[in-house]
Amino acid sequence: MQQSQFLSSYEKIRTGEMTGAVRKKKSIQSMLDTNDFAFSPDIPTEDEGIQFRNMVLLFYQSRGRHDMLWRHTDDPYRILVSEIMLQQTQVDRVAIKYPEFIAAFPDAAALARAPLADVLAAWQGMGYNRRAVALKKSAEKMVDEFGGTLPGDPAVLATFPGIGPATAASICAFAYNLPVVFIETNIRRVFIHFFFSDADTVTDAEILPLVEQTLDRENPRVWYWALMDLGTELKKKVPNPNRKSAAYVKQAPFAGSDRRIRGLILKYVIAHAPVREKAIVTAVAEDPARIRRILAMLEREGFLAKAKDGFRIAE
């Protein structure tokens, strides 16, 4: 669809002239609160594609999260940082940590040369510390192999530590405005809600053709922002559509998990290194055998190094 076609149909929505499903909606709120606005899971017609795009973009204009700092830059390194942070952390927390992290490590070279202990300290509160290690290694790869730049090729980006196909594509969309096709949890939620309302189970293979067919190729960056924001809003308004996804996995409770204990150990070692095992057991207040197992795991993964005087963050 040409941009002029989009603008024309968008103007019709704004003035209430659009026919069909869009015209039925009295407001953005009613769109979210009812199931009237639904499409067939078959590849949409051109008119249906226009209606769907305009619905999504009208929502984004009205309720989009326009104030997020990483949406005010196309610097590939900063987009990389934000995408890694957003993989498994809520937006509100990322909104706090992102500017702090960028202030500490303003470019790939700064992150690449920083001690791992400093990177992990800056990452505290984000969880999933493997992402911080992967992000540092990605910065090192940028400096060592790409002159400090980030490639705009999803296939190349997917070879970077901690970057899978979906994250590689999202970086290309947001940093380079490339019309790539990908799915993440909020995008999945939108398509299941509006295209598969009657289905019991939906695979990503069924969703991907719809993502490709409805993609705004003139401005994929804004389009994916809009989809993600609508998906976030849907989570608040309707029973989670992603439960129909074949890829859906319910997250294990954080309390009492190894992940929680790993975080406590790393936080303590960062603040007090070098520290002996006995001090860690006392500080974390968990079963000594479990602490020893997790310490060994953190050593194997390159987080910790053990010396005669105790544990410290690995160099």
C-alpha positions in Angstrom: 0.0 0.0 0.0 1.3 3.4 -0.9 1.7 6.0 1.8 -0.8 8.3 0.1 -3.4 5.5 0.3 -2.7 5.1 4.0 -3.0 8.8 4.7 -6.3 8.9 2.8 -7.8 6.0 4.7 -6.5 7.4 8.0 -8.2 10.7 7.3 -11.4 8.8 6.7 -11.1 7.1 10.1 -10.5 10.5 11.8 -13.5 12.1 10.2 -15.7 9.0 10.7 -16.1 8.2 7.0 -14.5 4.7 7.0 -17.0 2.0 6.2 -17.0 -1.6 7.5 -15.5 -2.7 10.8 -13.7 0.6 11.5 -16.9 2.6 11.2 -18.6 0.5 13.8 -16.3 1.6 16.5 -17.4 4.5 18.6 -14.1 4.9 20.4 -10.7 3.4 21.0 -12.0 2.2 24.4 -14.9 0.3 22.8 -12.4 -1.3 20.3 -10.5 -2.7 23.3 -13.5 -3.6 25.4 -15.5 -5.6 22.7 -14.7 -8.3 20.2 -16.6 -6.7 17.3 -13.5 -5.6 15.5 -12.3 -9.0 14.3 -10.8 -10.3 11.1 -10.6 -13.7 9.4 -7.3 -15.5 9.9 -7.1 -15.7 6.1 -4.7 -13.3 4.4 -6.7 -10.0 4.6 -7.9 -8.1 1.5 -6.4 -4.7 0.7 -9.4 -3.0 2.3 -9.1 -5.2 5.5 -5.4 -4.4 5.6 -6.1 -0.7 5.4 -8.7 -1.0 8.2 -6.4 -3.0 10.4 -3.5 -0.6 9.9 -5.6 2.4 10.6 -7.1 0.9 13.7 -3.6 0.2 15.1 -2.2 3.6 14.2 -5.2 5.4 15.4 -4.7 3.7 18.8 -1.0 4.6 18.7 -1.8 8.3 17.9 -4.2 8.4 20.9 -2.6 6.2 23.5 0.9 5.3 22.3 3.9 5.5 24.6 5.5 8.4 22.8 7.8 9.4 25.7 10.1 6.4 25.9 13.7 7.6 25.4 14.7 4.8 23.1 12.0 6.0 20.7 13.7 9.3 20.3 16.9 7.9 18.8 17.9 5.8 15.9 21.4 5.3 17.2 22.0 1.5 16.6 24.0 1.0 19.8 21.3 2.6 22.0 18.6 0.6 20.2 20.6 -2.5 20.9 20.8 -1.6 24.6 17.0 -0.9 24.8 16.1 -4.1 23.0 18.2 -6.3 25.2 16.8 -4.6 28.3 13.2 -5.0 27.1 13.6 -8.7 26.4 12.6 -9.8 29.9 12.1 -6.6 31.9 9.0 -4.4 32.3 9.0 -1.1 30.5 8.7 1.0 33.6 11.9 -0.5 35.0 13.7 -0.1 31.7 12.6 3.5 31.6 14.6 4.1 34.8 17.7 2.0 34.1 18.2 2.8 30.4 19.3 6.4 30.8 21.6 5.4 33.7 23.2 2.7 31.6 23.6 4.9 28.6 25.2 7.6 30.8 27.7 5.0 32.2 28.4 3.4 28.8 27.5 6.0 26.1 28.8 3.9 23.1 29.9 0.4 22.2 33.6 1.3 22.8 32.8 2.4 26.4 30.9 -0.8 27.1 33.4 -3.0 25.5 36.3 -1.8 27.6 34.4 -1.6 30.9 35.1 -4.2 33.6 32.4 -6.8 33.8 31.9 -5.9 37.5 31.0 -2.3 36.5 28.5 -3.6 33.8 26.8 -5.9 36.3 26.6 -3.2 38.9 24.9 -0.9 36.4 22.5 -3.7 35.5 21.4 -4.3 39.1 17.6 -4.4 39.4 17.1 -5.6 35.8 17.3 -9.3 36.4 18.5 -12.0 34.0 22.1 -10.9 34.3 23.2 -13.1 31.4 21.8 -10.3 29.2 24.4 -7.8 30.7 27.2 -10.3 29.8 25.8 -10.8 26.3 25.4 -7.1 25.8 29.0 -6.4 26.8 30.2 -9.2 24.4 28.1 -7.8 21.6 29.8 -4.4 22.2 33.1 -6.1 22.0 32.1 -7.8 18.7 31.0 -4.4 17.4 34.4 -2.9 18.2 36.5 -5.8 17.2 34.8 -6.8 14.0 32.6 -3.9 12.8 34.6 -0.8 13.7 32.2 0.1 16.5 29.1 0.0 14.3 26.1 -2.4 14.4 25.3 -4.3 11.2 21.8 -3.6 9.7 21.5 -7.2 8.5 19.2 -9.5 10.7 21.2 -12.6 9.7 24.4 -11.0 10.9 22.9 -9.6 14.0 21.6 -13.0 15.0 25.2 -14.2 15.4 25.8 -11.7 18.2 25.6 -13.0 21.8 22.1 -12.9 23.3 20.5 -11.8 20.0 18.0 -14.2 18.4 16.1 -13.8 15.1 13.3 -11.7 16.6 15.6 -9.3 18.5 17.8 -9.0 15.4 14.8 -8.1 13.3 13.5 -5.6 15.9 16.8 -3.8 16.1 16.8 -3.5 12.3 13.3 -2.1 12.3 13.9 0.4 15.1 17.5 1.5 14.2 17.4 1.3 10.4 13.6 1.4 9.7 13.8 -1.8 7.7 10.6 -3.6 6.7 11.5 -6.8 8.4 8.9 -9.3 9.7 9.1 -10.6 13.2 6.9 -11.6 16.2 7.3 -10.8 19.9 4.9 -11.2 22.7 2.9 -8.0 22.3 2.7 -8.4 18.5 1.6 -12.0 18.9 -1.2 -10.8 21.3 -2.6 -8.3 18.8 -2.8 -10.8 16.0 -4.3 -13.6 18.1 -6.9 -11.2 19.5 -8.0 -9.7 16.2 -7.5 -12.5 13.7 -7.8 -15.7 15.8 -10.6 -14.9 18.3 -12.3 -18.3 17.6 -9.2 -20.5 17.6 -8.1 -22.7 20.5 -4.4 -22.9 19.5 -2.4 -20.6 17.3 1.1 -21.1 16.0 3.6 -18.4 15.0 3.7 -20.0 11.5 0.0 -19.0 11.2 0.7 -15.5 12.5 3.8 -14.6 10.5 2.0 -14.3 7.0 -0.4 -11.9 8.6 2.4 -9.8 10.1 4.0 -9.6 6.7 0.8 -8.8 4.8 -0.2 -6.0 7.1 3.3 -4.5 7.6 3.5 -0.7 6.9 6.6 -0.9 4.7 6.8 2.9 4.4 7.5 3.2 8.1 8.0 -0.1 9.9 9.6 1.6 12.9 6.4 3.4 13.9 4.2 0.5 12.8 5.9 -1.9 15.2 5.8 0.6 18.0 2.1 0.9 17.5 1.6 -2.9 17.4 3.6 -3.3 20.6 1.7 -0.6 22.4 -1.7 -2.0 21.4 -0.5 -5.4 22.6 0.4 -4.0 25.9 -3.0 -2.3 26.3 -4.8 -5.5 25.3 -3.1 -7.3 28.2 -4.9 -4.9 30.6 -8.3 -5.1 28.9 -8.9 -8.7 27.9 -8.0 -12.2 29.0 -4.4 -12.8 27.7 -4.8 -13.9 24.1 -1.3 -15.3 24.2 -2.6 -18.3 26.2 -3.8 -19.6 22.9 -0.3 -19.5 21.4 1.5 -22.7 20.9 4.6 -20.9 22.1 3.0 -19.8 25.4 5.0 -20.8 28.5 3.9 -19.6 32.0 6.8 -18.0 33.8 8.0 -19.8 36.9 7.6 -17.9 40.2 10.5 -15.6 41.1 10.3 -16.2 44.8 12.5 -19.1 45.9 13.9 -19.6 42.5 17.6 -20.2 41.5 17.3 -17.0 39.5 16.5 -15.0 42.7 19.5 -16.5 44.5 21.8 -15.9 41.6 20.9 -12.3 41.7 21.4 -12.0 45.4 24.8 -13.7 45.2 26.0 -11.4 42.4 24.7 -8.3 44.2 26.6 -9.3 47.3 29.9 -10.1 45.4 29.7 -6.9 43.5 29.5 -4.9 46.8 31.9 -6.9 48.9 34.4 -8.8 46.7 36.5 -10.7 47.4 34.2 -12.8 49.6 34.4 -16.3 50.8 31.7 -18.9 50.4 30.7 -18.8 54.1 30.0 -15.1 54.0 27.9 -15.6 50.9 25.9 -18.3 52.6 25.3 -16.1 55.6 24.3 -13.1 53.5 21.9 -14.9 51.2 20.5 -17.1 54.0 19.9 -20.2 51.9 20.9 -23.9 52.1 24.7 -24.1 51.8 24.6 -27.0 49.3 22.3 -25.0 47.1 24.6 -21.9 47.3 27.6 -24.1 46.4 25.8 -25.4 43.4 24.8 -22.0 42.2 28.3 -20.6 42.8 29.7 -23.4 40.6 27.2 -22.5 37.9 28.1 -18.8 38.1 31.8 -19.8 37.7 31.1 -22.0 34.7 29.1 -19.2 33.0 31.9 -16.7 33.5 30.2 -14.5 36.1 32.5 -15.3 39.0 36.1 -16.2 39.5 37.4 -18.0 42.6 40.8 -17.2 44.1 42.5 -17.9 47.5 40.8 -14.8 49.0 37.4 -15.7 47.8 35.0 -15.0 45.0 35.0 -11.9 42.8 33.4 -10.9 39.5 35.3 -12.4 36.6 37.5 -10.1 34.5 
